[in-house]
Amino acid sequence: MVREEALIKLARIQIVVILVFIILKLIRPFVLEEVSIDFVRIIVLSFPNLAEGIVGTLILTGILLLFFRRFMKSEKPGNTTIYLLSGFLAAVYVLLQEFKIHNLGGNNIYDPNDVLFSILGLGLGL
C-alpha cells in the first residue's frame, strides 16, 4: 500500500509542475517582450528544463515501482534503490540531450542556464 500512496503523491507533484509549466508557457511571449529583468527571463525560458527533470524522474520512478511490483514478486528493491535508479536514468537522458549527444526531445540549443535548471529539476525529482 505504501507504494500506491507514493504513486499518487508522484502524480500530484507532476500535475502541479505541469500546470506551472503551462502558465509560464502562456506568459512567455509577454515576459520576453515586456520584462527587462534577466532573472525573470531566464526562469521563463529555462523552467521547461526544470520541469523535464522533475517530471522525467517522477515518471521513471512510477514506471520502476510498477515494474518491480508486477514482475519481481520475491525480491523487490527498496524505495531508495528505485529512486536512485530512476534519477540516474533521467539524468542520463536529460544531460545527454542538453549537451547535444542526442536530440530525442526536439531541437535543443545548448544554454548553461538550461543545464543548471535540468540539474535542479533532477535533484528536485528525487
C-alpha positions in Angstrom: 0.0 0.0 0.0 2.9 2.3 0.7 4.0 2.2 -3.0 0.5 3.1 -4.2 0.5 6.1 -2.0 3.9 7.0 -3.4 2.5 6.8 -6.9 -0.4 9.1 -6.0 1.9 11.6 -4.5 4.1 11.5 -7.6 1.1 12.1 -9.8 0.1 15.2 -7.7 3.5 16.7 -7.9 3.6 16.1 -11.7 0.2 17.9 -12.1 1.5 20.9 -10.2 4.7 21.1 -12.2 2.8 20.7 -15.5 0.3 23.4 -14.5 3.2 25.8 -13.7 4.8 24.9 -17.0 1.7 25.7 -18.9 1.2 29.0 -17.1 4.8 30.0 -17.8 4.5 28.9 -21.4 1.4 31.1 -21.8 3.0 34.2 -20.3 6.4 33.7 -22.0 5.8 36.0 -25.0 4.7 38.8 -22.7 7.6 38.4 -20.4 10.1 38.3 -23.3 8.7 41.5 -24.8 7.8 43.5 -21.7 10.1 42.4 -18.9 13.8 43.5 -18.9 14.8 41.7 -15.7 17.2 39.0 -16.8 16.5 36.7 -13.9 12.8 36.6 -14.8 13.5 36.0 -18.4 15.9 33.1 -17.5 13.2 31.5 -15.3 10.6 31.7 -18.1 13.0 30.3 -20.7 14.6 27.6 -18.6 11.7 26.4 -16.5 10.8 23.7 -19.1 14.2 22.1 -18.3 13.5 22.1 -14.6 10.0 20.6 -15.3 11.6 18.0 -17.6 14.0 16.9 -14.9 11.2 16.7 -12.2 8.6 15.0 -14.3 11.0 12.7 -16.1 12.4 11.5 -12.7 8.9 11.0 -11.3 7.6 9.2 -14.3 10.6 6.8 -14.3 10.1 6.3 -10.6 6.5 5.3 -11.2 7.4 3.0 -14.0 10.0 1.3 -11.9 7.7 1.0 -8.9 5.0 -0.7 -11.2 7.6 -2.8 -12.9 9.1 -4.2 -9.8 5.7 -4.8 -8.2 4.5 -6.6 -11.2 7.5 -8.7 -12.3 9.6 -9.2 -9.3 7.4 -10.9 -6.7 10.1 -12.3 -4.4 13.0 -9.7 -4.2 11.8 -6.2 -4.7 14.4 -3.4 -4.3 13.8 -0.8 -1.7 12.3 2.6 -2.5 15.8 4.3 -2.2 17.2 2.0 -4.8 14.3 2.7 -7.1 14.6 6.5 -6.6 18.3 6.4 -7.3 17.9 4.2 -10.4 15.2 6.5 -11.8 17.3 9.6 -11.0 20.3 8.1 -12.8 18.3 7.1 -15.9 16.6 10.5 -16.0 20.0 12.3 -15.6 21.5 10.3 -18.5 18.6 11.2 -20.8 18.3 14.9 -19.8 22.0 15.7 -19.6 22.9 13.9 -22.9 20.2 15.9 -24.5 21.4 19.2 -23.0 24.9 18.5 -24.3 23.6 17.6 -27.8 24.7 14.0 -27.6 21.1 13.0 -28.7 18.2 15.1 -30.0 15.2 12.9 -29.0 13.5 15.8 -27.2 13.4 18.1 -30.2 15.6 21.0 -31.3 17.7 21.7 -28.3 20.1 24.6 -28.1 22.9 24.5 -25.6 22.5 27.0 -22.8 24.3 26.9 -19.4 21.1 28.1 -17.7 19.2 25.1 -19.2 21.8 22.7 -17.9 21.6 24.3 -14.4 17.8 24.1 -14.4 17.9 20.5 -15.7 20.2 19.5 -12.8 18.0 21.3 -10.3 14.9 19.5 -11.7 16.7 16.2 -11.5 17.6 16.9 -7.9 14.0 18.0 -7.0 12.6 15.0 -8.7 14.5 12.8 -6.3 
